[in-house]
């Protein structure tokens, strides 16, 4: 299985690492397995997974993602967050306006952009410290300064 790397810690993808296979089909539950072997390949990584023993089995996983258990996630420096932690946060402006729920993160070379939707409209919030004033994972909220510059 060839995988596109979406991690800041590719060195962790080694033999024996416990992972969950999340298939693109939402009707299928994640499957727990281990990495049998891995090696760099083009812009990604080739992995062999326990229980995926032939090409047909690997083909069924096309589009799947591999994720590690949450308890194994590395601690990030203060003020940094994993994308999965941000998805679902309610976004409000410091002016008191409810902007919606953060549903997607667009990654770009300059900075990430948060896609916030309220059901009717969409707001694109630049992920910059001068705009994102507070992220409170416990309360599930993000506070942004919507001063008109974006």
Helices and strands as residue ranges (DSSP letters): E 2-4, G 10-12, E 18-22, E 31-41, E 44-49, H 55-59, E 65-67, G 70-72, H 83-86, E 90-93, E 98-106, E 113-117, E 122-126, E 132-136, E 141-144
